[in-house]
Amino acid sequence: MGSALLTGWLGRDIDDTDVIVVEPSGGNFLQKRFNVPVINSLDELNVEFTPNIIVFAVKPQAMDEIVPKYGNFVAPETMFLSIAAGKPTDYFQHRLGDGASVVRSMPNTPAAVGRSITVAYRNDAVSDDQKFMATKLLGAVGEVAWVADESLIDGVTAVSGSGPAYVFLMIECLAQAGVRVGLDPNLAEQLARATVAGSGELARQSTDSASVLRENVTSPGGTTAAALDVLMGKNGLQELMSQAVLAAERRSRELSG
């Protein structure tokens, strides 16, 4: 996700000289790919260095080790932007300091193709200018929305953060179903991918609701109606999706502590 964001930033009006990547495990591949400075430790920075934005783009389980090292950078002019799941702003304030300006965000993997949807929350220390700056950065890879209640981020994580996996599973299942009715596996995969991608683009561009778009495809008594009788039946797709999102939201709350 960090690489996807960096790709979006460098593709906009952010100069590569304005970016420093800290990669403790070694970042030669990042340096070659993005042509940006990559360091292995904060010790390599000038002691007077004052960043405008620090982005935490590491796995949640690595945060306990990484975050406290950045406490010396807490200042009114520095904003901390996190894209880690399950880590609330209180988590960062506790480890950085009460004055830390923290934005918690939840992008999703379509950021890799500039089609992410990111939802963000800011703590009280984040200024309007910093919020604008965060919106600009996150908007480099897709749409951005903000919530005033941080607890909603768990629901966001369950719907859009994890959502691409649900869609990819649908592609898998649709392709496998195609094979069951006699299609060549390669053709079934092509049909499933193109159908989901095309339908998503139609939904994005259309002003009609998803329900109306569904109804437009469905002729009474036709093949689509027969399929929807199964998908919309008792314990069908709506119930399965609701249970899946509830499970993901519950897990996000558990990770938040």
Secondary structure, DSSP 8 states (H G I E B T S, - for coil): -HHHHHHHHHTTT--GGG--EE-TT--HHHHHHH---EES-GGGS-TT---SEEEE-S-GGGHHHHGGGGGGG--TT-EEEE--TT--HHHHHHHH-TT-EEEEEE--GGGGGT-EEEEEEE-TT--HHHHHHHHHHHGGGEEEEE-S-TTHHHHHIIIIISHHHHHHHHHHHHHHHHHHTT--HHHHHHHHHHHHHHHHHHHHH-SS-HHHHHHHH--TTSHHHHHHHHHTSTTSHHHHHHHHHHHHHHHHHHHH-
